[in-house]
């Protein structure tokens, strides 16, 4: 969804502005799609889907 490298995604998801995950599993952290889409809308408007 973010179109960035794993390293950059890790940095973004650990920032104070990124929503907290709803679950932490052995395979990784899980976020609600709505939370991630809201973060993108607020912090990376260039990544918004223009068809919505």
Secondary structure, DSSP 8 states (H G I E B T S, - for coil): -----HHHHHHHHTSTTS---SEEETTEEE--HHHHHHHHHHH-GGGS-TT-
